[in-house]
């Protein structure tokens, strides 16, 4: 089973990103998100196997003094993936 650590966006940012996805679909650029679902996020790490309890403790320690922060997206890009194979 795969696991990931992800950053999720606030509702305003979710709406902006979903509107961008909608434009990609309307312009026949990509309908991936429409076909497979999903939600706006940033994956910080992906693991094939982890000890969930250890990971929860580590995450709690890392974020205990963190709060909301601003992310500036300076560009958009395209990357290839073999996930569908």
C-alpha positions as CSV (number, residue, x, y, z in Angstrom):
1,X,0.0,0.0,0.0
2,X,1.3,3.5,-0.8
3,X,1.2,6.4,1.6
4,X,1.8,10.1,1.1
5,X,2.3,13.3,3.1
6,X,0.2,16.1,1.6
7,X,-0.4,19.8,2.0
8,X,-4.1,20.7,1.4
9,X,-5.3,24.2,0.4
10,X,-7.9,26.5,1.9
11,X,-11.3,26.8,0.3
12,X,-10.5,29.9,-1.7
13,X,-7.3,28.3,-3.2
14,X,-9.2,25.0,-3.9
15,X,-11.8,27.0,-5.9
16,X,-9.1,28.8,-7.9
17,X,-7.3,25.5,-8.7
18,X,-10.6,23.7,-9.6
19,X,-11.5,26.6,-11.9
20,X,-8.1,26.1,-13.7
21,X,-8.8,22.4,-14.0
22,X,-12.2,23.2,-15.5
23,X,-10.6,25.4,-18.1
24,X,-8.2,22.6,-19.1
25,X,-11.2,20.3,-19.6
26,X,-13.2,23.0,-21.5
27,X,-10.2,23.5,-23.9
28,X,-9.7,19.8,-24.4
29,X,-6.2,20.0,-22.9
30,X,-6.8,17.4,-20.2
31,X,-9.8,15.7,-18.6
32,X,-7.7,13.5,-16.3
33,X,-9.0,15.1,-13.1
34,X,-12.6,14.8,-14.3
35,X,-12.1,11.1,-15.1
36,X,-10.2,10.1,-12.0
37,X,-11.3,12.6,-9.4
38,X,-8.9,14.1,-6.8
39,X,-8.5,17.3,-5.0
40,X,-6.0,20.1,-5.1
41,X,-2.9,19.2,-3.0
42,X,0.9,19.2,-2.9
43,X,2.5,15.8,-2.2
44,X,5.6,16.3,0.0
45,X,6.5,12.7,0.1
46,X,5.3,9.3,-1.1
47,X,6.2,6.0,0.6
48,X,5.6,2.4,-0.4
49,X,5.7,1.2,3.2
50,X,5.8,3.1,6.5
51,X,5.1,2.6,10.2
52,X,2.0,4.8,10.5
53,X,2.5,5.4,14.3
54,X,6.1,6.5,13.8
55,X,5.1,8.8,10.9
56,X,2.3,10.4,12.9
57,X,4.6,11.2,15.8
58,X,7.2,12.6,13.3
59,X,4.6,14.8,11.6
60,X,3.2,16.0,14.9
61,X,6.7,17.0,16.0
62,X,7.5,18.8,12.7
63,X,4.2,20.8,12.6
64,X,3.7,21.6,16.2
65,X,5.0,25.1,15.9
66,X,3.8,25.7,12.3
67,X,0.7,27.6,11.2
68,X,-0.8,28.6,7.9
69,X,1.6,30.0,5.4
70,X,1.5,31.5,1.9
71,X,2.6,29.6,-1.2
72,X,3.4,31.5,-4.3
73,X,3.1,29.5,-7.5
74,X,5.4,31.2,-10.0
75,X,4.9,28.8,-12.9
76,X,3.0,25.9,-14.2
77,X,4.6,22.9,-15.8
78,X,4.0,19.5,-17.4
79,X,5.5,16.2,-16.3
80,X,5.2,12.7,-17.6
81,X,4.1,9.7,-15.5
82,X,3.9,6.0,-16.0
83,X,1.1,5.6,-13.4
84,X,-1.4,4.5,-16.0
85,X,0.7,1.6,-17.2
